[in-house]
C-alpha cells in the first residue's frame, strides 16, 4: 500500500507542476500533506515536516547567503569580463551561446557545488539568451546536464557517498569511470551543438552590432545609471555623463528593477572597478575554503556575503538596496527549499520511500543477478530522481551491492554504475540547487522538467553504455 501511495504521490506532484495546475511550492507542500493523511499518519505530519526542515535548513541558509554574495559580485562587475569574453566568442550566434553554456557550466562545476555553478552560469549567460530571444529552457537544461556529469567528481558528493556506503576508496570508483564520464560530457556538448543549431535556425545569426541595434529598437537596452537619462520605459535613449548626487541606492532607483541585462551595463551605479581584485581574491578564497572544507558551506557564504556587502557598499542605504535587489531570488529559492522539506519529510517519515525501493529491488528477476551492475545503473535513473542522494546511496546502494555480491559482482562495479544518473538527478525536484537555476533564469520548473528529462535520461544511458563498452561496468 505504501509503495503504491508513494508512486502515486510523486506522479501527482509531477503531473500537476508540468501541467501548471499548481505552483511548485504549493504542490511540494499540499500534495505530501494530503497523502500523509491517506497513509493514516496525519497526526505525525508536524513531526515529519520539522524533521525535513531540520535536515534542509543548512542548505536553505547556504542558498540564501550564496545568492546575496554572488548577486553582489554581479552588481560590482566581477563577472563582467567573463560575460564580455563569452559574448565576443559567441558573436551573437545561438549555436555558440548554447555550446558556451555547456562549457561554462562544466568548468565552473569543478568547485563541486551545483548552486554556485548555476548562479555563475546563469549570471553570465542569461543576458545573452534574453538579448537574442533564445529559449531559456535550453540554457537551464544544458547547464543542469553538464553540471550533473561533473557532479560525479570525488568532492562533488555522489562518489564520496558511494565510497562511504560501500567502504571503498573514492579514487578506485572515480578514476576508472573517467572515460565513461568524458563520453557523457562529450554527449552533452554534442547535444548543445544540436540544440544550438535548432536555435540558430529559428532565430538566425546576428552580428553584435545588429543585436545591439535590435535591443534599442525594442527598447530593451539598459537604463543608464547616470543623472537620470536612460533608455526604455519612456525615457530618452540619450545618456549624460554626470553621476549626479546621492548614494548608490538613490541612483539605482532610477534603474529598471527587473532589468534583464543589468550585469552588462558598463555604467551602472553599483560597479566597483577599484575593488575588482579584492572581490576576485575574496571569491577565490571562498571557493577554496569550500573545497578544503575549512568551515561549513553555510557559514562560509554568510561570512562572504557580509564581507562583500561591507567592503563594497559601506553606506547602510546602499547595503539595504543590494539586499532588496536580490530579495526576490532569496525568497523564491529558500521558500522552495523549505517546501521541498515537507515533501522529503513525508516521503521518508511515512516509510514510503523505503517500500518503493524494496519493491524495485525485490522485483529484479533472478536471471539478472550476474548483471547487477547494469541493473544498478538502470535503477539509479528513476531512484536518484525521486530520492535524495543520501537516501539512494546510504539506503538503496548497499542493498543492491549485497545482491550483486551474491552473484559475484564486485562492489566497485555497483558503485561505478550508481553514478551514471547524476545528469538527471540535478534536475530532481528534491535537489535545492535546481531551484536556484530555474529561479535565476526565470523559467517555470515544469517547463524545465518537460524539456530536460528526456535529454538527461539519454545522457545517463550514454554514460552507462560507455561504461559497459569500456569494461568499467
Secondary structure, 3 states (H helix, E strand, C coil): CHHHHHHHHHHHHHHHHHCCCCCHHHHHHHHHHHHHHHHCCHHHHHHHHHHHHHHHHHHHHHHHHHHHHHHHHHHHCCCHHHHHHHHHHHCCCHHHHHHHHHHHHHHHHHHCCHHHHHHHHHHHHHHHHHHCCCCHHHHHHHHHHHHHHHCCCCCCCHHHHHHHHHCCCHHHHHHHHHHHHHHHHHHHHHHHHHHHHHHHHHHCCCCHHHHHHHHHHCCCCCCCCCCCCCCECCECCCCCCCCCCCCHHHHHCCCCCCCCCHHHCCCCCCCCHHHHHHHHHHHHHHHHHHHHCCCCHHHHHHHHHHHHHHHHCCCHHHHHHHHHHCHHHHHHHHHHHHHHHHHHHHHHHCCHHHHHHHHHHHCCCHHHHHHHHHHHHHHHHHHHHHCCHHHHHHHHHHHHHHHHHHCCCCHHHHHHHCCCCHHHHCCCCCCHHHHHHHHHHCCCHHHHHHHHHHHHHHHHHHHHHHHHHCCCC
